[in-house]
Amino acid sequence: MTSIAPPIVELGRAADWSPLPLSIRDARRAAAPLRARGGPGCPAPPRARPCRPPAADGPPCSPPAA
């Protein structure tokens, strides 16, 4: 039998958290140490795309970073 669980619970199981997070807020708090140590499972923060003349059918470029 396959267990069906929300992604937050699956993340908690994979990270061996106890108790398992019941909300996004709980999961973010529990994940702080994981993000601090980094590693292959931690995504890099998003970066703005460089501006270039927009193509006729392409999306506008990201605003410049401050």
C-alpha positions as CSV (number, residue, x, y, z in Angstrom):
1,M,0.0,0.0,0.0
2,T,1.4,3.4,-1.0
3,S,1.3,6.2,1.6
4,I,0.0,9.5,0.4
5,A,1.1,12.6,2.3
6,P,1.5,16.3,1.6
7,P,4.9,17.4,0.3
8,I,5.6,19.1,3.7
9,V,5.3,15.8,5.5
10,E,7.4,14.0,2.9
11,L,10.1,16.6,3.4
12,G,9.9,16.2,7.2
13,R,10.3,12.4,6.8
14,A,13.2,12.8,4.5
15,A,14.9,15.2,6.9
16,D,14.1,13.0,9.9
17,W,12.2,15.8,11.7
18,S,10.2,15.0,14.8
19,P,7.5,16.2,15.1
20,L,6.6,16.4,11.4
21,P,5.8,19.9,10.3
22,L,2.1,20.6,9.8
23,S,2.4,24.0,8.1
24,I,4.7,25.8,5.7
25,R,5.8,28.1,8.6
26,D,6.8,25.1,10.7
27,A,8.7,23.6,7.9
28,R,10.6,26.8,7.2
29,R,11.6,27.1,10.8
30,A,12.8,23.5,10.9
31,A,14.7,23.9,7.6
32,A,16.7,26.9,8.7
33,P,19.7,24.7,9.9
34,L,19.5,22.8,6.6
35,R,19.7,26.0,4.5
36,A,22.5,27.3,6.7
37,R,24.8,24.4,6.0
38,G,23.9,24.3,2.3
39,G,24.5,21.4,0.1
40,P,23.1,19.8,-3.1
41,G,19.5,19.8,-1.8
42,C,19.4,23.6,-1.2
43,P,18.4,25.7,-4.1
44,A,20.4,28.8,-4.9
45,P,18.5,32.1,-4.4
46,P,16.8,33.3,-7.6
47,R,18.7,35.8,-9.7
48,A,17.4,38.4,-12.0
49,R,17.7,37.8,-15.7
50,P,20.0,40.2,-17.5
51,C,18.1,42.9,-19.4
52,R,18.3,42.8,-23.2
53,P,16.0,44.2,-25.8
54,P,12.7,42.3,-25.5
55,A,11.8,40.0,-28.3
56,A,8.5,40.6,-30.0
57,D,7.1,37.4,-28.4
58,G,9.2,37.2,-25.3
59,P,8.6,38.2,-21.7
60,P,10.0,41.5,-20.4
61,C,13.4,41.4,-18.7
62,S,13.7,41.5,-14.9
63,P,14.2,44.8,-13.2
64,P,17.7,45.8,-12.3
65,A,19.0,44.6,-9.0
66,A,19.3,47.3,-6.3
